[in-house]
Amino acid sequence: MPKRTELGSLFFDLAHPRRAAILETLREEPSRLSRLAAAARTPAPEASRHLARLVSQGLVQREPGGAYRLTGYGRLVAEGMGSFEGLRSLRDFLRTHDLTGLPRRFTARLYELAGGEAGSTVSDALRHSERVLEEAREFAWFLSDQAMLTPDALLLAMRRTRVPVRVLVPRSILPPPRERVTSIPRDVPLEVRALPEVRVGMALNETVAGVCFVGLTGSLDLARGLRGTSPAFRGWCEELFEHYWTAGHPVRVW
């Protein structure tokens, strides 16, 4: 069977809501036909036919005792279905943003941003940045193509929280070295690095993360970002920030 036809057959079998319910139930634990029929809300004979299709795809196998369980392949496919659902939930947001500049290993995991709360104005992004710094207890990291906080607000919050702060900005907004006059005390834990260009905005601490991307106009869309607190959301953002931080060039701040 041609590969395209094989893939189409797999998608066809996964698309049925009752087969999807059976797979979701088997992700929890091996189950007998009666439990799977109840989970799929269908009579046992029909559930048996659905199971036969899943078995033929190599997703499910029957144990000697009569229970059904996912194969190793089936478990990976079932988890992949959750990834597709996460992407589907972000569909409208992704259609209006350009993520082509991000590293492939991050775009492949965009589903981890599912469940993020969307902002609607630039003011939302500014307030989020302020809260990230004010509520930080371990760290506060910022990445943007423009200053999200005034120097005074940044220093005031840092003196109060005393948490390490990292700031990433494009080289284009930095003044020449001889013109960089700052009153930042040496005991303030602030690090600044510069990148050739910035195509993503981020503000995060140990409990919340916010991220925004380039819009269809070609500029960073601060008005429509995503904010989230789940471990998956924050982990994705932390890893992406670390990726750019490693690539950044240190800038003296005193």
Beta strands, then each sheet from edge to edge (+ up, - down):
strand 1: 60-62
strand 2: 68-70
strand 3: 97-98
strand 4: 117-118
strand 5: 140-143
strand 6: 165-170
strand 7: 190-195
strand 8: 200-205
strand 9: 209-215
strand 10: 226-228
strand 11: 249-251
sheet 1: 1+ 2-
sheet 2: 3+ 9- 8+ 5- 6- 7- 11+
sheet 3: 3+ 9- 10+ 4-
end
